[in-house]
Amino acid sequence: MAVNSPIPVSADLKPVAGIELGYAEAGVRKANRKDLLVMKLAPSATIAGVFTLNRFCAAPVQVCKTHLEQVSVAAPIRALVINTGNANAGTGEEGLARANETCAELAALLDLQPQQILPFSTGVILEPLPVDRIKAGLPKAIANLQADNWFNAAESIMTTDTQPKAASRTLTIAGKQVVMTGISKGAGMIKPNMATMLGFLAFDAKLPQALLNQLVKDAADQSFNCITIDGDTSTNDSFMLIATGAGELEITSADSTEYRELAVAVTSLSQHLAHQIIRDGEGATKFIEVTVEDGKNVEECRKIAYSIAHSPLVKTAFFASDPNLGRILAAIGYAGVDDLDVSKLNLYLDDVWVAKNGGRNPEYQEEDGQRVMKKSEIVVRVKLGRGAAKASVWTCDLSHEYVTINADYRS
């Protein structure tokens, strides 16, 4: 069960003008489960994305990048196709051929060109994509294309997730209403850049391609690139931002108030979806924010935050509610900030001041640390005393269940 994260309510997920979603049970890996999703975009839509930095990036990621480079006014991206159950990663030239075959099939069904389709896959690595099952399921997914299918869409991309991840926002910018809805998936193999995750966020404002490219990178950098469950970077990570252009608001400049307001909303929703992934981490019982303050720059703050968040010793201590907090200091020390003056460092767990000026706070009591460790939501705060920079990442504890899930993943 996800940590303090209720299952989204289908009725709360707002349709976004200019995008329709349809799903099917194609039997990609298991029978009788939603595992194929089609998103159809209005001709006015623009789309941008960020992808995994894993050098073993999956075939669909490679095809997506190629198709995005080929976008033109005459041939915009008009549809996305997503399957779960098979990652189509580590599959070589055959994997590329099968990803392209999927695009060609959907293009033929929608009267489009193959390069107008973006494919996405998630699931088991190193197994051939069952493209015939996907092709057979596409007509079913197309037949139930609807604007209000976001909840079913969220279910259709799940792997080891215990629940769908989705949310909506409605806001007014310059007197015009903007609706945005997003879905994501991910529960394990989570670490930037990005995480074993897929994320899709659409809004009905109109943005030129250059602005959308900037916005998706900025939003990802403050959300999906700030989460870690187990320190493993996946082969298939993708976060796509879609501006359907079907609403009243049009933004043309990054210097405008309208753009700044939209960026805040997109980033907020992206963070919410990213947090849902951490809350649903495989076997997670606790949601942990690690904030590093007073650094020389954001890069060193993140380096230290990730060192804490990735540490198996730190994460298992949180699972056990064991205030063995020297593990956090050790993780800070080996983070790779070579000129760090630990005599200026202070460490807090929520409101509890644990380490003062590099050593144990004389007023710290272990029962206070344990009181915090028993909570389901915890903030670890580190003050470096060397500047004004700050960064936060989000993680979870590491439990017995994590091992069980990953030992049985292909069963």
C-alpha positions as CSV (number, residue, x, y, z in Angstrom):
1,M,0.0,0.0,0.0
2,A,1.4,3.4,-1.0
3,V,2.5,5.7,1.9
4,N,-0.2,8.2,2.6
5,S,-1.2,8.3,-1.0
6,P,-4.9,7.6,-1.7
7,I,-5.9,6.0,-5.0
8,P,-6.9,8.7,-7.5
9,V,-10.6,9.2,-8.1
10,S,-11.6,8.8,-11.7
11,A,-14.1,11.6,-11.6
12,D,-11.5,14.0,-10.3
13,L,-9.3,13.6,-13.3
14,K,-10.2,16.3,-15.8
15,P,-10.4,15.8,-19.5
16,V,-8.0,18.0,-21.4
17,A,-9.3,19.3,-24.7
18,G,-7.2,18.1,-27.6
19,I,-6.2,14.6,-26.3
20,E,-8.1,11.3,-26.2
21,L,-7.0,8.1,-24.5
22,G,-7.9,4.5,-25.3
23,Y,-6.8,1.2,-23.7
24,A,-6.9,-2.5,-24.3
25,E,-6.0,-5.8,-22.7
26,A,-3.5,-7.1,-25.3
27,G,-2.0,-9.9,-23.2
28,V,1.5,-8.4,-23.6
29,R,2.8,-10.4,-20.6
30,K,-0.3,-11.4,-18.6
31,A,-3.9,-12.0,-19.6
32,N,-6.8,-10.0,-18.3
33,R,-5.0,-6.8,-17.5
34,K,-4.9,-3.4,-19.1
35,D,-1.5,-3.2,-20.8
36,L,-1.9,-1.1,-23.9
37,L,-2.6,2.6,-24.2
38,V,-3.1,4.9,-27.1
39,M,-3.1,8.7,-26.8
40,K,-4.4,10.6,-29.8
41,L,-3.5,14.3,-30.1
42,A,-5.1,17.2,-31.8
43,P,-3.3,18.6,-34.9
44,S,-2.6,21.8,-32.9
45,A,-0.6,19.9,-30.2
46,T,3.1,20.2,-29.5
47,I,5.0,17.7,-27.5
48,A,8.4,17.5,-25.8
49,G,10.2,15.0,-23.7
50,V,13.2,14.0,-21.6
51,F,14.5,10.5,-21.5
52,T,16.8,8.1,-19.6
53,L,20.5,8.7,-19.7
54,N,21.2,4.9,-19.4
55,R,23.5,4.0,-22.3
56,F,21.4,0.8,-22.8
57,C,18.3,2.9,-23.6
58,A,15.4,0.9,-24.9
59,A,14.3,0.7,-28.5
60,P,11.2,2.8,-28.0
61,V,13.3,5.6,-26.5
62,Q,15.6,5.6,-29.5
63,V,12.6,5.7,-31.9
64,C,10.9,8.5,-29.9
65,K,14.1,10.6,-30.1
66,T,14.3,10.0,-33.9
67,H,10.6,10.9,-34.5
68,L,10.8,14.0,-32.3
69,E,13.8,15.2,-34.4
70,Q,11.7,14.7,-37.6
71,V,8.7,16.8,-36.4
72,S,7.5,19.3,-39.0
73,V,4.5,21.5,-39.5
74,A,3.3,19.0,-42.2
75,A,3.9,16.0,-39.9
76,P,3.4,16.8,-36.2
77,I,3.3,14.1,-33.6
78,R,-0.3,12.9,-33.5
79,A,-0.3,9.8,-31.3
80,L,1.5,7.9,-28.5
81,V,1.4,4.2,-28.0
82,I,2.4,2.7,-24.6
83,N,2.7,-0.9,-23.5
84,T,3.5,-2.4,-20.2
85,G,4.8,-5.9,-19.5
86,N,7.8,-5.7,-21.8
87,A,10.4,-3.0,-21.9
88,N,11.8,-3.8,-25.4
89,A,15.2,-3.0,-24.0
90,G,18.4,-5.0,-24.6
91,T,16.8,-6.2,-27.8
92,G,19.1,-4.8,-30.4
93,E,18.1,-4.2,-34.0
94,E,15.1,-6.6,-33.7
95,G,13.8,-4.4,-30.9
96,L,14.1,-1.3,-33.1
97,A,12.3,-3.1,-35.9
98,R,9.4,-4.1,-33.6
99,A,9.1,-0.6,-32.1
100,N,8.9,0.8,-35.7
101,E,6.4,-1.9,-36.7
102,T,4.2,-0.8,-33.8
103,C,4.4,2.8,-35.0
104,A,3.6,1.8,-38.6
105,E,0.6,-0.2,-37.5
106,L,-0.9,2.5,-35.4
107,A,-0.2,5.1,-38.1
108,A,-2.1,3.0,-40.7
109,L,-5.1,2.7,-38.4
110,L,-5.2,6.4,-37.7
111,D,-4.3,7.5,-41.3
112,L,-1.0,9.0,-40.2
113,Q,2.7,8.6,-41.0
114,P,4.8,6.3,-38.8
115,Q,7.0,9.2,-37.7
116,Q,3.9,10.9,-36.3
117,I,3.8,8.2,-33.6
118,L,5.8,8.0,-30.4
119,P,6.2,4.5,-28.8
120,F,6.8,3.7,-25.1
121,S,7.4,0.5,-23.3
122,T,7.9,-0.6,-19.7
123,G,8.4,-4.0,-18.1
124,V,10.9,-6.8,-18.4
125,I,14.2,-6.1,-20.1
126,L,16.0,-8.5,-22.5
127,E,12.9,-10.1,-23.9
128,P,11.5,-9.7,-27.4
129,L,8.5,-7.4,-27.7
130,P,5.3,-9.4,-28.6
131,V,4.5,-7.0,-31.4
132,D,1.7,-9.2,-32.9
133,R,-0.2,-9.0,-29.6
134,I,0.2,-5.2,-29.5
135,K,-0.9,-4.9,-33.1
136,A,-4.0,-7.1,-32.4
137,G,-4.9,-4.9,-29.4
138,L,-4.6,-1.5,-31.2
139,P,-8.1,-1.5,-32.8
140,K,-9.6,-2.2,-29.3
141,A,-7.6,0.7,-27.8
142,I,-8.7,3.0,-30.7
143,A,-12.3,2.0,-30.4
144,N,-12.6,3.3,-26.8
145,L,-10.7,6.6,-27.3
146,Q,-12.2,9.1,-24.9
147,A,-11.2,12.4,-23.4
148,D,-12.1,11.2,-19.9
149,N,-10.1,8.0,-19.9
150,W,-7.2,9.2,-17.7
151,F,-7.8,6.7,-14.8
152,N,-7.9,3.8,-17.2
153,A,-4.8,5.2,-18.8
154,A,-3.0,5.3,-15.5
155,E,-3.9,1.7,-14.8
156,S,-2.7,0.7,-18.3
157,I,0.9,1.6,-17.7
158,M,1.4,0.0,-14.3
159,T,4.1,-2.7,-13.7
160,T,4.8,-3.4,-10.0
161,D,2.9,-0.3,-9.0
162,T,0.3,-1.1,-6.3
163,Q,-2.0,1.7,-7.5
164,P,-2.5,4.1,-10.5
165,K,-0.8,7.5,-10.3
166,A,-2.7,10.5,-11.7
167,A,-3.8,14.0,-10.9
168,S,-5.4,17.1,-12.4
169,R,-5.1,20.9,-11.9
170,T,-7.4,23.7,-13.1
171,L,-6.1,27.3,-13.0
172,T,-6.8,30.7,-14.5
173,I,-4.0,32.5,-16.3
174,A,-4.6,36.0,-17.7
175,G,-8.3,35.4,-17.3
176,K,-8.3,32.2,-19.3
177,Q,-8.8,28.7,-17.8
178,V,-6.1,26.1,-18.2
179,V,-6.8,22.4,-17.5
180,M,-3.9,19.9,-17.0
181,T,-3.9,16.3,-16.2
182,G,-1.0,13.9,-15.8
183,I,-0.3,10.2,-15.1
184,S,2.9,8.4,-14.2
185,K,4.1,4.9,-13.3
186,G,7.0,3.6,-11.3
187,A,7.7,1.7,-8.1
188,G,11.2,0.2,-8.5
189,M,14.4,0.7,-10.4
190,I,14.0,4.4,-9.6
191,K,16.8,6.8,-9.8
192,P,17.5,9.8,-11.9
193,N,18.2,10.3,-14.7
194,M,15.3,9.7,-14.7
195,A,13.7,6.8,-12.8
196,T,12.0,3.5,-14.1
197,M,9.1,5.6,-14.8
198,L,6.9,6.9,-17.5
199,G,5.2,10.2,-17.1
200,F,2.7,12.0,-19.4
201,L,1.3,15.4,-18.6
202,A,-1.0,17.3,-20.9
203,F,-2.5,20.8,-20.7
204,D,-4.7,22.7,-23.2
205,A,-2.7,25.9,-23.6
206,K,-0.8,26.6,-26.8
207,L,3.0,26.8,-26.6
208,P,5.6,26.9,-29.4
209,Q,8.0,23.9,-29.6
210,A,11.0,25.8,-28.2
211,L,9.1,26.9,-25.0
212,L,7.8,23.4,-24.4
213,N,11.3,22.0,-24.8
214,Q,12.5,24.3,-22.1
215,L,9.5,23.7,-19.8
216,V,9.7,19.9,-19.9
217,K,13.4,20.0,-18.9
218,D,12.8,22.5,-16.1
219,A,9.8,20.6,-14.7
220,A,11.6,17.3,-14.9
221,D,14.7,18.7,-13.2
222,Q,12.6,19.7,-10.2
223,S,10.5,16.6,-10.0
224,F,11.2,13.3,-11.7
225,N,15.0,14.0,-11.5
226,C,14.8,14.5,-7.8
227,I,13.5,11.0,-6.8
228,T,15.2,7.7,-5.9
229,I,14.0,4.4,-4.6
230,D,16.9,2.0,-5.1
231,G,19.6,3.9,-7.1
232,D,19.0,2.0,-10.3
233,T,18.6,4.0,-13.5
234,S,16.3,2.3,-16.0
235,T,16.5,1.8,-19.7
236,N,13.1,3.2,-20.5
237,D,12.5,6.4,-18.6
238,S,10.4,9.0,-20.4
239,F,8.6,12.1,-19.3
240,M,6.4,13.8,-22.0
241,L,4.8,17.2,-21.8
242,I,1.9,17.9,-24.2
243,A,0.5,21.3,-25.0
244,T,-2.7,20.5,-27.0
245,G,-3.3,24.1,-28.1
246,A,-7.1,23.4,-27.8
247,G,-7.7,25.9,-25.1
248,E,-7.9,29.7,-25.1
249,L,-4.5,30.6,-23.6
250,E,-1.5,31.0,-26.0
251,I,2.0,31.8,-24.6
252,T,4.8,32.9,-26.8
253,S,7.5,34.2,-24.5
254,A,9.4,32.6,-21.6
255,D,9.7,36.2,-20.1
256,S,5.9,36.6,-19.7
257,T,4.0,36.4,-16.5
258,E,1.7,33.8,-18.2
259,Y,4.6,31.5,-18.8
260,R,5.9,31.7,-15.3
261,E,2.5,30.9,-13.9
262,L,2.1,28.0,-16.2
263,A,5.6,26.7,-15.3
264,V,4.8,26.8,-11.6
265,A,1.6,24.8,-12.1
266,V,3.3,22.2,-14.4
267,T,6.2,21.8,-12.0
268,S,3.8,21.4,-9.0
269,L,1.8,18.7,-10.8
270,S,5.0,17.0,-11.9
271,Q,6.3,16.9,-8.4
272,H,3.0,15.5,-7.2
273,L,3.2,12.7,-9.7
274,A,6.9,12.1,-8.8
275,H,6.0,11.9,-5.1
276,Q,3.3,9.3,-5.9
277,I,6.1,7.1,-7.3
278,I,8.1,7.4,-4.2
279,R,5.1,6.8,-1.9
280,D,4.4,3.6,-3.9
281,G,8.0,2.5,-3.9
282,E,8.4,-1.3,-3.8
283,G,7.9,-2.3,-0.2
284,A,8.0,1.3,1.0
285,T,6.6,2.1,4.5
286,K,8.0,5.7,4.8
287,F,8.2,8.8,2.5
288,I,11.5,10.7,3.2
289,E,12.5,14.2,2.0
290,V,16.2,14.9,2.1
291,T,17.0,18.6,2.0
292,V,20.5,20.0,1.9
293,E,20.9,23.7,2.6
294,D,23.6,26.4,2.8
295,G,25.8,24.8,0.1
296,K,28.1,26.5,-2.4
297,N,25.9,25.4,-5.3
298,V,22.9,23.2,-6.1
299,E,25.1,20.5,-7.6
300,E,26.9,19.8,-4.3
301,C,23.7,19.9,-2.4
302,R,22.2,17.3,-4.7
303,K,25.3,15.2,-4.5
304,I,25.0,15.0,-0.7
305,A,21.2,14.6,-0.7
306,Y,21.5,11.6,-3.1
307,S,24.3,10.1,-1.1
308,I,22.0,10.0,1.9
309,A,19.0,8.9,-0.1
310,H,20.8,6.0,-1.9
311,S,22.5,4.6,1.1
312,P,21.1,1.1,1.9
313,L,22.3,1.5,5.5
314,V,20.4,4.7,5.9
315,K,17.3,3.4,4.2
316,T,17.2,0.1,6.2
317,A,17.6,2.2,9.4
318,F,14.6,4.2,8.5
319,F,12.6,1.0,7.9
320,A,13.5,-0.3,11.3
321,S,12.9,3.1,13.0
322,D,16.4,2.7,14.3
323,P,18.0,6.2,15.0
324,N,21.5,4.9,14.0
325,L,22.1,8.4,12.6
326,G,25.8,8.2,12.2
327,R,25.0,6.4,9.0
328,I,23.7,9.7,7.6
329,L,26.9,11.5,8.6
330,A,28.9,8.8,6.9
331,A,26.9,9.2,3.7
332,I,27.5,12.9,3.8
333,G,31.2,12.3,4.2
334,Y,31.6,10.0,1.2
335,A,29.4,12.1,-1.1
336,G,32.4,13.4,-3.0
337,V,32.4,17.0,-1.8
338,D,36.2,17.0,-1.1
339,D,36.5,20.4,0.5
340,L,33.5,20.0,2.9
341,D,34.3,21.4,6.4
342,V,32.3,19.0,8.6
343,S,32.9,21.2,11.6
344,K,30.3,23.6,10.2
345,L,27.7,20.9,9.5
346,N,24.3,20.6,11.3
347,L,21.8,17.7,10.9
348,Y,18.1,17.7,11.8
349,L,15.4,15.0,11.7
350,D,12.2,17.0,11.4
351,D,12.4,19.3,14.5
352,V,15.1,17.3,16.2
353,W,18.6,18.8,16.1
354,V,20.8,15.7,15.9
355,A,24.3,16.8,15.0
356,K,25.7,20.3,15.9
357,N,28.9,21.7,14.3
358,G,30.0,18.3,13.0
359,G,29.4,16.3,16.2
360,R,26.5,15.0,18.3
361,N,24.3,17.7,19.6
362,P,24.8,17.6,23.4
363,E,21.0,18.1,23.8
364,Y,20.1,15.3,21.4
365,Q,18.2,12.4,23.0
366,E,17.9,9.1,21.1
367,E,14.3,8.8,22.1
368,D,13.6,12.0,20.2
369,G,15.3,10.6,17.1
370,Q,13.3,7.4,17.4
371,R,10.1,9.4,17.8
372,V,10.7,10.9,14.4
373,M,11.9,7.6,12.8
374,K,8.6,6.0,13.6
375,K,6.7,8.4,11.5
376,S,5.6,7.6,8.0
377,E,6.8,11.0,6.7
378,I,10.2,12.3,7.6
379,V,12.4,15.3,6.7
380,V,16.1,14.9,6.9
381,R,17.7,18.4,6.8
382,V,21.4,19.1,6.4
383,K,22.9,22.5,6.8
384,L,26.4,22.8,5.3
385,G,27.3,26.3,6.4
386,R,29.2,27.2,3.2
387,G,26.8,29.2,1.0
388,A,23.2,29.9,0.1
389,A,22.3,27.0,-2.3
390,K,19.7,24.4,-1.5
391,A,18.3,21.2,-3.1
392,S,15.8,18.5,-2.1
393,V,15.3,14.9,-3.2
394,W,12.7,12.4,-2.2
395,T,13.1,8.8,-1.3
396,C,11.7,5.9,0.8
397,D,12.9,3.3,3.2
398,L,14.2,-0.1,2.1
399,S,12.2,-3.1,3.4
400,H,12.2,-6.9,3.3
401,E,9.3,-6.6,0.8
402,Y,11.5,-4.8,-1.7
403,V,13.7,-7.9,-1.9
404,T,10.7,-10.2,-2.2
405,I,9.1,-8.2,-5.0
406,N,12.3,-8.0,-7.1
407,A,13.1,-11.7,-6.4
408,D,9.7,-12.7,-7.8
409,Y,9.3,-10.0,-10.5
410,R,9.4,-12.4,-13.5
411,S,7.3,-15.1,-11.9
